[in-house]
Amino acid sequence: MLQLQGKLQEALLHYREAIRISPTFADAYSNMGNTLKELQDVQGAMQCYQRAIQINPAFADAHSNLASILKDSGNLSEAITSYKTALKLKPNFPDAFCNLAHCLQIVCDWSDYKHRMKKLVSMVQDQLESNRLPSVHPHHSMLYPLTHDQRKKIAGKHASLCLEKVSLLHHQPFRFQKKLPAGQRLRIGYVSSDFCNHPTSHLMQSIPGLHDRTKVEVFCYSLAPDDGTNFRAKVVNEAEHFVDLSGIQCHGKAADKIASDGIHILLNMNGYTKGARNEIFALKPAPIQAMWLGYPGTSGSTFMDYIITDMVTSPMHLSHQYSEKLAYMPKTFFIGDHQQMFPHLRNRVILESAEDASAGRRVVDNSIVSAVGH
């Protein structure tokens, strides 16, 4: 219960007490490993799973949990072995099967691919029809031959799980003003676990500083600790307010902090990618909440109002595949910080062919620096 509420440190205390009372309680070790994994303690989690397996070698769930943390750590060959062990012990184990399928795709193992995909799709459809949480993660669903409707439903089930978790907090709904008071700036909050050496920051590190500060007050909320890179430092310097929420594990308290800052528009830059804390958004700490950049699909939720996109990425005729309203950018929702990433390319260059020059024609778009080999 405490783990579902996001009270991870309290949950750890109870697991340790359970182990003190019963040192061979394999389930307690496995569950404590899951909690440590949420706390980003990879080694601690791995030791717990290994201890659970040592106590009970036939504990399929512990083998699967160990495989998952090996997978997240990049040890794919060991993860594949552990998933296969879990499936030998428990053949009807959808979570292990779907995670194994994902590992095999990462290492480009296409053996028996068609049969594996057929089984995976059937498994997911059965879970959806029986109102169970699908074993395929929303982010991974894009890799498989699933329909748009199935992907939306997978996301929806995971969104519902977030709502179930935060309902245990018995948190009172936040109240908001309906209009922006005269003279007050619009407060925008960016929430991400990727304010670090990550593609998201590579792309958007200058964005917080490009807002008109006479009209907009920018907050960046980090879900991950400082990795010491220039990318993190850049976002910190560009934002008017930078708040590290990684030390606030309770989703309710994290949402309280955002609400106390009076955020008007809160941007979810994780979606269902690694490090996401959609439970915070499920508590609705801002009157308008939107998906942007970090995740290319729908949240499937009732608590995300918009997805910032464009007409190519999200055509209007497919709007029914999104739970959010489509907020179109004029050309593309995708941005790139070429000035920061390529500071040595300072001059704009216009390229023209000999034919263009003789005809007096010039390249119109001079915002892209190009190089041509002769």
Secondary structure, 3 states (H helix, E strand, C coil): CCCCCCCHHHHHHHHHHHHHHCCCCHHHHHHHHHHHHHCCCHHHHHHHHHHHHHHCCCCHHHHHHHHHHHHHCCCHHHHHHHHHHHHHHCCCCHHHHHHHHHHHHHCCCCCCHHHHHHHHHHHHHHHHHCCCCCCCCCCHHHHCCCCHHHHHHHHHHHHHHHHHHHHCCCCCCCCCCCCCCCCCCEEEEEEECCCCCCHHHHHHCCHHHHCCCCCEEEEEEECCCCCCCHHHHHHHHHCCEEEECCCCCCHHHHHHHHHHCCCCEEEECCCCCCCCCHHHHHCCCCCEEEECCCCCCCCCCCCCCEEEECCCCCCHHHHHHCCCEEEECCCCCCCCCHHHHCCCCCCCCCCCCHHHHHHCCCCCCCCCCCCCCC
